[in-house]
Amino acid sequence: MKKQSRFSILLGHLREHSSLYLFIVVLFFMGVIFGAIVVNSMNFTQKQDLLVYLNRFFGQVADGQFANAKDIFFQSYFHNVKYVLLMWVLGISIIGLPVILVLLFLKGVVVGFTVGFLVNQLSWEGFLLSFVSILPQNMIAIPAYIIIGTLSVAFSLKMIRQQFVKRIQEPFFQQFLRYSLAMGCICLLLIPASLIEAVASPVFMKSVITMLK
């Protein structure tokens, strides 16, 4: 009965915010496309400089000279948590609404640029490298960003409506508590994403680079 109740709550949430989720997903993928387009606008020198850096990095990975898994995990996790915490804080402030959208768009740009550059410079080898180094952790991290981004925008819109439409009388504390609990769940969800980035991705990358050599 409890599981059914949770499922009905989740279903109700998705129905209520379906258009907002769609908007956030489209915004994110617009960022991915924009990031891929930026690669094509780079001049030859800029591309070569980045490629030299990447080749040096891949050489270190092939030789097993990457950072300690523990250091990678904490660096990745705290970076992700800081990002979603910033969106959470911006959701509380009405003026933070456009900044949340910009942050989600920029996250898409970073992913699109990284994948686009690897494919542009290394062809199918770049696609394979991006598949093993970027996709695994982002299969968890990207949905987490989209969820917290949607919740932050929804919370900010509720505050705006309460500010200007006095008929809405839902207590602020209850809304804030639900919003904060969702933030805590997202932080927990980011743990396996960072674990994959720290433990699995370097192994996958080393295997692929060794195979390509």
Buried (B, 14 or more C-beta within 10 A) or exposed (E): EEEEEEEEEEEEBEEEBEEBBEBBBEBBBBBBBBBBEBBEEBEEEEBEEBBEEBEEBBEEBBEEEBEEBEEBBEBBBEEBBEBBBBBBBBBBEEEBBEBBBEBBBBBBBEBBBBBBBBBBBBEEBBEBBBBBBBBBBBEBBBBBBBBBBBBBBBBBBBBEEBEEEEEEEEEEEEBBEEBEEBBEEBBEBBBEBBBBBBEBBBEBBBEBBEEEE
